[in-house]
Amino acid sequence: MKKKKPGVTNLLYFAIMLATGLLILASAFIYINIKQHAYKNSETVEPGSKNFYLELFQHKSRETGLSDTALNPDKTSILQVGQPMRDEFQPAMKTLFEGKEQSSQNIENLVDDVMSGKQIDTGHSTFGKDVIYIYHSHSREAFLPYFKKISQPEDAYHSKINITLVGEMLEKALERRSIGTIANSTDIVRELNTRELDYGSSYSVSGEQVKTAQQKNRNLEIFLDIHRDSLRKDSTTVKLNKQDYARLLFVVGTGHKEFEKNLTFTKQLHQQLETQYPGLSKGTLEKDKSQGNGVYNQNLSPNAIIIEIGGVDNTVAELHRTVEALANVLSDYYWHEEK
């Protein structure tokens, strides 16, 4: 039998080592590209995506209905997230004018029914003065249970059946507690379209209306921009006393000098909610200009904030329970903390 020449053996070993090295380099290149692609995708998160934002709010104690802050009172309720969230999703203006078939349930009638509650005696009154101002920068945010043939968050927009009805519920709830309140139900989308502006100008247009309201009424002290989230029901609903509630999230923009005052306001509301309705509030989400608008008109008042009430899948009954809870806390704050 002839022996292989050493030179041939060495050449074979060299070829094997070279192939192995190239395979490792190729694997590394593929890994880096996948990671970069994933990062880019995280910067354009669309509503309903299973992403970091959803995972952030999966409380450890969901089964008991208690949030981390309820179990640990000293734990800070401020949330900070690197990825852009719901308010950076900018639907094309034409999609906001698309007609959608309503379900057999008439949400407007349902809202009227739940708003017909009795007056609540708190022992206080603003005696006809309006002190709270409610508005909606994203006025056409709607709720999927009240439409046919649509099931995706990015389709949940409507000219009438939308978040402004929740604002009206909150207005009535506060009025029943003798706190003078104005709910501005202006269709911001129609205003944008009239002025040939895109969806990204929503906060500028709503801010103009807040400034006008401030000029007309110097008694206004609290400014609430009410939204709904685009996350699905498991992330926007909590069971309290055997009933489902739409969860709350406060959003504070850190893109202006006085944002700490807005944070203080939301922290006080969150703490009161944790005391009275453990787990109802997700806490406060801070967002700077790299994550969106970054100001959200909150430079206009230390008591100006965004409140997200529920999400695309929540029902009127769930929203109403939360609105009543929020009205209780706002009433307590106004009469005992704010002064």
JOUR-V372252 format. One record per helix or strand of 3 or more residues. SS is the DSSP state (a for helix, b for strand). FROM is the first residue (numbers start at 1). TO is the last residue. Records with the same first field share a line. If there is no record, write none. Layout:
SS = FROM-TO + FROM-TO
This chain:
a = 6-42 + 52-56 + 62-64 + 68-71 + 86-88 + 93-97 + 107-114 + 144-146 + 153-155 + 164-175 + 188-194 + 199-216 + 233-236 + 259-276 + 289-291 + 298-300 + 316-337
b = 78-80 + 130-135 + 180-183 + 222-229 + 237-240 + 243-246 + 248-253 + 281-287 + 304-311
